[in-house]
Amino acid sequence: MTILVTGGASGLGEAITRTLAAAGHTVCFTYASSQARAMELQAARPGSRAIHCDFTSAASVEALLTAIPTLNIDVLVNNANGRIHKDHFYKMDADVFRSSFEHNVLPTLRITQEAIKVFRKKKFGKIVNIISAAIINKPPFGYSEYIANKAYLLSMSKSWANEYIRFNITSNSISPGFMLTNITSDTDERIVEQIKDAHPLKQLLQPMEVANAVKFYVEASQQINGTNLVINAGADIA
């Protein structure tokens, strides 16, 4: 299958791109600032294609939207995020929330719209959304804006699953626990150790483990639709 992975050149996205390409899929992946790594990844994986797309640039997003109909994709993996504003809620200006939605959520919605247009014509398609396990447990301090955006996308994923299954289009989500990636690389080492100690397995989730879950959804039956797979070792079992 031909798959578009947004934010697929670094961190979790890179693991997803590598895993899907290794499984024999044709992977188109976007990158914003990690051009050198994107070119290396493209060269290392025959059939893969790196596409520049910066969610904070309207022109860049428009260019991707124009390209999507030509890619003939079967699967969209919504993984990319723009900038994340980490701060306590009471300190955030209203413009932070407005800008966050514009640079994180809105591009994902528009990309998904274009993908669905392609899928409807093909009468087949899969959408896989990377969310966060923090939407079902205690959100970490300073991440209210990020987690709220993820909750919005999870709600959208359910709507896509319901509206488009009649066109043989599925929408599923994956909500990983804490991982050390480019998004969380500035987390204090003491906090990382606290997270490890509180983890049921006493070890952090690895990006490749999430990438394997993405591969499962990509290759799964269309009967699997509207789900949200939480990957956190059962930390929230009641």
Secondary structure by P-SEA (a helix, b strand, c coil): cbbbbcccccaaaaaaaaaaaaaccbbbbbbccaaaaaaaaaaacccbbbbbbbcccaaaaaaaaaacccccccbbbccccccccccccccccaaaaaaaaacccaaaaaaaaaaaaaaaaaccbbbbbbbbccccccccccaaaaaaaaaaaaaaaaaaaaacccccbbbbbbbbccccccccccccaaaaaaaaaaccccccccaaaaaaaaaaaaaccccccbbbbbcccccccc
